[in-house]
């Protein structure tokens, strides 16, 4: 330090002395003693020189900074006044509540519930994540880790799925054990699984258990969201012309959606088409009446006997075979005989006629242009959907037969103990034939013949006979009437469950008919075995329909 004036404060051991230089002293001297006054090691040298009497005291130069010196600590250390100490590290699960200073350690505090820190010396704890819509918690949060969310798998739509509070079931869905597992106000109803084909309970809406037929139900507590694997309904006939009454259903389309029926008065019967809802359309018969005998697959073509010798004038008495297409006037068919069955297209017909050559009845197949005689048959009951097989009873009356159009060969149907047989229906491209065999002692055996195997349909308890009326296309569902002469019930027979009443079948599928409810005769079944129809002959007559799910 140079200048015109220099002031030096010196510290002398045991006392403090103040030395003021005189005006004559050369403070600009470059002597070692003077330069040592700047501090550091040279200051100590200056002090030594003063002690030798060669210059002023420089002992006070060490105090030039004004404060006691601090230790030179590393970045991860602090000076506690005695030494450098390692700073505390806030671990994951903690946060830095107070930051460190040069002379003070940092302080740490654990994360509060619902928060976490995953790094060292975190300044804050973060709140756990909340899983959003469509996500579920895959891993719970901790003080050190966040909640882990994963995409939530969609609720199963399987009919037999287990209902849960997270994935509740609507009415008729799933298997439940508690009301909380049902959605939309439905409840878990004990014993309700039968309605949907399960042994365990299911969820049902309130109106599905009130013993009434509510809107949207096809029968009491059944249909729609109420489940039930079958429906039953009585179809009221509508649109019957004045002066006529509905008598019965006489034919059904293969899908069960259209029917043919008979209307009548005290003198004769008239043909009619019947829609699925029971609306009747009378078919033209020129006021003479007619009988429908067969229907094609979709029900648009019907064939029958018109009680008139020369339509449309009908001035001559007699009868001719005619065909109705829709609601159009009938066209005459060049057939001498009675049609008993039609192929699915309606282009092939089968029936029987009086054969002058044998002075008795014979069978025939009509392909639209040619009539082929089947003299082995004394009567015919139908033709298969493809028109290749005709079923009938042989002239002997003891056996039935299946006639193959391509070879004209007949496969006989019967049993050794039968004294006579009647056939009732044939169906399927692998034909199944149903009928009744009569034996000694007035025994009556309903049967199915298929693939060369004759299977008896059996009897219900107390029954005397089982009389089939119709068979599905695969031959595995048969319907008809069973019982005694004084008590009859409509039945269904299947390959799996064998013989039972249709009412019992409805109960097994979840319906709840009254204890005295009875159906007497099932006349028709659709090709798929799902639609069953029978006539209710009470006044006024109507018909009933069962649809199996």
Secondary structure, 3 states (H helix, E strand, C coil): CCCCCCCEEEEECCEEEEECCCCCCCCCCCCHHHHHHHCCHHHHHHHHHHHCCCCCCCHHHHHCCCCCCCCCCCCCEEECCCCEEECCCCCCCEEEEECCECCECCEEEECCCCEECCCCCCCCCEECCCCCCCEEEEECCCCCCCCEEEECCCCCCCCCCECCCCCCECCCCCECCCHHHECCCCEEECCHHHHHCCCCCEEECHHHHCCCCCCCCCECCECHHHCCCEEEEEECCECCCCCCEEEEEEEECCCCCCEEEEEECCCCEEEEEECCCCEEEECCCCCCCEEEEEECCCCCEEEEEECCCCCCCCCCCCCEEEEEECCCCCEECCCCCEEEEECCCCCCEEEEEEECCCCEEEEEEECCCCEEEECCEEEEEEECCCCCEEEEEECCCCCEEEEECCCCCEEEECCCCEEEEEEEEEECCCCEEEEEEEEHHHCEEEEEEECCEEEECCCCCCCCEEEEEEECCCCCEEEEEEECCCCEEEEEEECCCEEEEHHHHHHHCCCCCCCCCCCCCCCEECCCCCEEEEEECCCCCEEEEEEEC
